[in-house]
Every structure is written in C-alpha cells, then in structure tokens.
Amino acid sequence: VDPTAPTLSAAKLTENGQFRFLVKGDKGGKVVLQYSENLGNWIDLQTYINGTGELWIPVNITEEASRLFFRVRAE
C-alpha cells in the first residue's frame, strides 16, 4: 500500500443537509471522489486538488444517494 495514498477519513452532515468528506493525502495531489451502489462498479464523481493535505469536499446527496459508498483515489 502506498503510504501517501489519499484517504477518505470522515463524513459530516452540514447545516444545509449536505455531506462533507475529509480527504487526507499529499499536499498538491489530485484526488478523484468516486461512488458505488454495490462496491463493484465505481464511478468517478469529480477531481479535486488537495492544496493543503486536508481537503473537505462538499457533496449534494439526495435521500436515495445516501445509501451509496464513497472512496477517493489518487489521479
């Protein structure tokens, strides 16, 4: 396992009903947020640059999407 691989380490519900995911990894590294319904087929949601080593990603999640699995990968 790459010790500098990004990790999705926390999720938090905000006041307006959005989720925020905390991603930790290399400062300046690119990460891709992915989701899956069944852990078998992962779909890229968006690419982000982790400017500080800790990045909070806000995600609009509907009630149906709240049953999804999320992960990040380095790009």
Buried (B, 14 or more C-beta within 10 A) or exposed (E): EEEEBBEBEEEEEEEEEEBBBBBBBBEEBBBBBBBEEEEEEBEEBEEBEBEEEEBEBEBEBEEEEEEBEBBBBBE
